[in-house]
Amino acid sequence: MAVEHGETIVAGSVNDGGFTITGALALLRRHTRLATVVFAAVLASAATFAMSLPDMYRSTATVLVEHPRDRGGSREVADRRRARAPVADDQSGSP
């Protein structure tokens, strides 16, 4: 590519080959500090924005627990009492 009178090439030689991975990596190596500062600034602003948002999903629950009524011989109450009783070491082998 010929440079006409009055044109200025700012970044060195003109690359007619287009985008290359090696060119992109070289650019990143030259501007590592700038890329790090920009990334940190964007991350900090996004985190600040996310933390400042109000809580959108909030729930409450009420749990109602009814105690079993002792009806003097209810099978359910007797089974619960038996389940709470200490287990004796049964050597008979019967279930």
N, C-alpha and C positions, 0 to 999 in steps of 0.2 A: 504494500500500500504506500503510495507516494504521499508525502506531506506537502500540501500546497502552501503558498506564501500566506502567512497570517495565522495558520493553525498551530496550536500548542498541544503537545502530548504531555499530559500531566503525570500519568502513572508509569512512565517508562515506555517500553516498546508496545506497539499495538498488537493485540492477540487476536488473530482472525480465526483461531481454532474453536472459539466458544468456551463454554463452561467445562472445566475438568476437575476431577476430585483432588488431584495434587495441587492445583491452583487454589482451590477452596481451603485445603488444609494449610497451605502456606499463608493464606490470608488470615486464618484463625490463629496460627502461631505468631504472626506479626501483631495481632490485636488481642492477645489473650487477656491482658489486664482490662481493657475496655469491655470485652465481652463479659468478664466476671463481674464488673461493676454494674453493667446493665442488667444482668441476670439477677444479682442480689437486690437491686432496686425494684425490679418488677416483682420478685418473690416477696419482698417486705411489704410492698403496697398491696399485693393480693392478699397476704395473710392479715394485714391490718383491716382491710375491707371485709374479709370473711368473719373476723372476730367481732367487728362492730355491728354486724347484722343482728336483728332481734331473733330470739328463738321462735321458730315458726310452728314446731310440733311439740306440744306439751300435753301430757295426759295425766289424769288423776283417776284413781280407782278406789272404791269402797268395797271391802270384803266383809260379808256378813257370815259369821260362823255361829251355827246353832249347836248348843250342847245337847247331847242325847238325854232324853227324859227317862228316868228310871221308873219303869212301870211295874216293878216288883216281879221279875221273872221274864222279862223280855229276852228273847234269844240273842238279839243283837248286842244288848248291854252285857249279857253273860259272856258272850264270845270276846268282847273287848276286855272284860275283866280277866278272863283266862289268858288273853294275849299279853297282858301286862304283868301277870304273875311270873315269879322266877321259875325257870325251867329246871325241873328235878332230873337228876341223872338216872335214866331208866335203863336197867340192865336186862329187862325181860325180852327185849327184841321185838315186841309187838308194837304195831303203829298206833 
